[in-house]
């Protein structure tokens, strides 16, 4: 092991891309379980006798994938770390050159919008045909997002393009995961202000993010978008603060951050709401800190690095898998199980997950990768 008194900022962070890919895959499998299997309460509890030993085992196995919302907190932590890492390294070396926020904005736009626009198109196509085959999965998603029906209006489209999906506007169609992109987008927007605070003092942005979190509970603050961003930004800044620790701006060892954070992970089971999100973010911060303080040739880091290929198209995968699953769910209910029910066997999840990965990877090749290459060529 190596602590941050010996480590220097490095580009050898492939394991983070691997973890991001595995987190996206975890979220996807959880949604596949929700949309492509009859369910525990509506299925297994009503007729457990029809479940074979294999089906019962698969049911318990896939129940491990029910913490998809919590897994999204890892995306926030990772994003905060990677976005702030360059400036954290620069500030640690007392570099006083001006920061190019125009370049930062251009890179964020290139990273976010091409896959997002492609995702909105894919969602529209999948939902158009799926709704005509069987509207049941779309009613399920609408009920889960507290909507009478899914929305495809112009205001909804504009709202999702302006990072207001689920905050000031419904998410676009069946694509529920767009909720987290709204938070992520606003984190990117307000980051430059926090980076300027960080340039003055590493503790200042941490204190401000904690203060925003505290005052977000004020009963007089009712505007949903600003209140939500204020309450969740501390989750994102956990990753940014870890970047400061990694770059030696904070006199704290990575191993100490890892221990103090990881011990909090089990506590998320006993709280709900925003407190659960914050505790998960702190726990994921500890996990990343633990991996960072391992040597570069560590077996675990090498194994996670092998999953980088999954992380490369994880953004497209995260944005597109639910509309694909809704379409497949509609087709299953009509052409495979004509009674309109979903299958007892979880085996149908596997080919559907593979198909969702193929769709996402093709979108990554066609839409996402060209813009990433252009960004790296700058």
N, C-alpha and C positions, 0 to 999 in steps of 0.2 A: 504494500500500500504506500501511497504517497500523499502527504498533506499539502495544504496550500502554501506552506512555507517553502516548499520545493517545486511546486508545479508552476508552470508559466502558461498563459493563454495559448491555446493550440487550436489548429483546425481539425484535429483528430477527434471529431465529435460524431462520428458515424453512428455510434450506439444510440444517440438521441433521435436520429432519423428512424432507426430501427424501432425504438420505443414508440415513436409517433405512429408508425405504420401499424404496430401491434395494437395500440390504443384505438385507432380508427377501425381496425378489424374487430376488436372487442365490441365496440359500439354497434357495428354492422350486424354481428351475429346476434346481439341482443334484440335488435329490431327485426331480424329474420324470425327469431323465436316468437315475437309478438304478432307478426303479420302473416306468418306462413304455417303456424301450428295452432291447433284448436285452443290451447291454453290450459292452465292448471285448474282454475276455478270453473271455467265453462266446459272443460273436457275431462281431465283426469279425475277430479273429485266426483263427477257425475257417473262415470262408468270405469272405475279402475280395473274392473275385471277384463276389459277388452285390451288392456295393455300387456304386451309380452314382457318378459324379463328385460329384453334388449331395449324395448320402447320405454320402459320404466327407468332403466339406467340412463338412457339418453335424455329423458325428461329431467332427471336430477342433475345431469351434467350441464345441460344448457341453462339450467336455472342459475348457474354461476355467472351468466352473462347479463344479469338484470341490473347491474350498476353502471349503465351507460352514461347517465348524467354525471356521475362522479368521475368517470374516465375523461370527460370533457375538460375537467379542471386541469388535467395533465397538459392538454393543448394550451391552456392559458399560461401555465407555468413555463412550458417550453418556449412559447412565443415571447414571453417577457424576457427570458434568458437570452435567446438568440438575437432579438431586436436590440437589446441594450448592450450586448457583449462587445460590439465594436467600440462604442463610446466609453464603456467601462475600461477597456484596455487603453484607449486614448487618454482618458483622464488619469489613469494610474501612472502614465508616463509623463504627466504634467504637460501634455501637448495643448498649447493654447490657440491652435489654428481654429478658424471658424468652422462650424458644422454646416454642411450643405443640406438644408432641409428640403430644398427643391429636389435634389437627387433622391432623398429619402421618400418624398411623396411620389415621385415617378416610379420608384421601385415597388412601393406598396400598391399603387394602382395596377401595375403590370402583374403583380403577384395575385391580386384579389379578383379583378374584374373579368379577365378572359374566362377562367373556369366558372365564375359565378354566372355570367351571361349564358354560357353553354349549359350550365345546370338548369337555369330557368327554362331554356328551350326544351331540354330533355324532360323536365318535369311536365311541361305543357303537353308534350306529345304523349308521354306515358299516361297522364291523367285523362287526356281526351279519349284514348282508346279504352283504358281500364274502366272508366266510369260507364261507358256504353256496354261493356261486357257484364260487369257486376259492381254496383256502387257501394257494396258493403264495406270493403276496406277503407274507402274514402270517408264513409260515415264514422268508422272507428277512429281515424286520424282526426277528423273534425271534432269529435267528442273529446278526445284526449287533449286537444289544444283549446278547448272551451269555445268552439265556434259552432254556430248553427249549421254552417256549410263551409266548404273550402272556397277561398277567394282567388279570382283571377282578374280582378279589376285593374284599371290603370293606376289608381291611387295605391293599390297593394304592390304593383310592380315598382312604382317609384319609391315607395316606402322600403322595400327590400334592397333596392339599389343604393338607398341612402342610409342603410344600416338601422332601419327602424322596424324590421320584421319581428313580430312578437312583442314589441315595446310600444309602438305607436300605430302599427298596422299589422294585419295578419301576415303570417308567413305565406309565401307563394305556393298555392296549391297544396299538395300532400307533403311538401319538403320541409317537415318539421325541424330537421337539424339546422336550418337557416337561422334559428334563434341565436345560436352561439356566434354566428358570423356577425350579427348585429353588435354584440358586445365587443368582439375582436376588432371590428372596424372602428368603433369609437375609442377603444384603447389606443389604436394607432394614431387617431386624430389628436388625442390629448397627450400622447407620449412626449412630443417635443418640449412642452412646458415642464414636464417632470424631469426631462433630461437636463434642461437648463438649471433646474433646482439641484440636480445631482452634481452638476459641475461646480456648484458653490459648496455643497456638503453632501456626502453620501447618505447622511441620516435625514436630510430635509424632505426628500420625496417620500421616504418611508413613513415619516411622521404625518405628512399631508394626506397620504393614502389612508392611513389609519384614522385620521381625523374625519375624512370624507365618509369612511365606513361607519364611524360612530354617529355622525349627524344625519346619516341616511335613515336612521330610525326615528327622526323627529316627526311627530304627528302632523306638523304643518306642511311637510314636503310631500306633495301629492302628484307632481308631474312625473309620469312613469318612466320616461327614458332617462332623464338626468338622475333620478333616484336609483334606478337599476345600475347605471354605470358607476355611480359613486359607491354603491355598496359592493360591487364586484371587482372594482379596479385593484383592490388590495390583493386579490387572488393572482392577478397578472403581475403585480409588482413583486410578489414573492420570487418569481423567476428573475426579474430584473435585479433584485437585491442579491440573489445568488450569483449573478454575473459579477457584481461588485466584489463579493467574497472571493470568487474564483480569480479575479484580476488583482487581488491583494489590496483592494481599496479599504477593506474592512478587516481589522485585526482579529478575525475569528477563523478557526480551523474548519475546513470542510467536514472533517470527521465529527466535530462538535455540532455543526449544523445538522448533519445526517442523524446523529443520535437523538438530538432534541426534537427533531421534526418527525422522525419515523415512529417514535414512541406514541405520538398523538394519533396515528392512523386508526387504531381500533375505536377511538372515541367517536368517530363519525357515525357509528352505528346507533349511537344514543341521542343524536340531535337531528333536527330537520331544518330545511330551508337554507337561508344564507349561511348560518353557522356551520352547517354540514359542508357547504361548498368551501368555506374558508379553511376548515380543518383538513379537508381533502387536499386543498392546494398546498397547505403547509406540509402535509405528509408526502406529497409528490415532490416538493422542494427537497425534502430530506432524502428521498430516493435518488434524485438526480445528483445531489451532493455526494451521496455514498458512491455512486458510479464514477463521478468526476475524480474522487480521491484514490481510485484504483489505478494501478499502473496501466499504461497504454496497451500492453500485451496480455492483460488479464483475460482469462477464458470467458467470463461472463460478458465483458464488453465486446469481445470478438464475436460471440454468438449473437448478441443484439445487433452488432454491426452487419451481420449477414442478412438481416431483415431490412436493410436500407432500401432495397428495391421496392418493398412495400410502402416504406415511408415516402418514396419519391412520388407516388401517385395517391397518397393518403388524402390530400385535399379534395381531389376529384372524387375519390371513393366516398369520403364523408358526405359530400354534397349531393351525390346522385343515387345512393343506394336505396333510400326509402321510396322514391317514386318508382324505381325498378321493382322493388318488392311489392308495392301496392298493385302494380300491373300484373305481376306473377300471381299474387293472391287472388285477384279477380279471375284470372284464367283458370287457376286451380279449382275455384268454387264452381265453375261452370262446366269445364271440359274434362276434369279429372274426377271431381266429386260433385256430380250433378245436383245433389241435394242442397248445395249451397254451403256445406260445412267445410271446415278445414281438416287436414289429415291428423290421425292419431300418431302416426309415425313422424319422428323428427328427421327422418332420412331425407325428406324433401328439402330440408334446409340446405343441404350440402350442394346440390347442383344449382340452386338459386343463388347461393353465396358466390359460387364460382362465376356464374353469369354476371352478377353485379360487379365482380372484380374485373371481368373482361370489358364490360361497358366502360367502367371508370378508367381502365388502363388505356383504352382506345381514345377516350377524351383527353387523357393526359398527353398522349403522343401527338394528337391532332391540334389541341388547343393550348394546353399548359406548357409543354416543353419548349415550343418555339419562343414564347415570351420569356421563359426562364433563361434560355440561351442568349437572347438579346440583352437581358439584364446583366448576365455575367460577362458579356462582351464589352460592356461600358468601361 
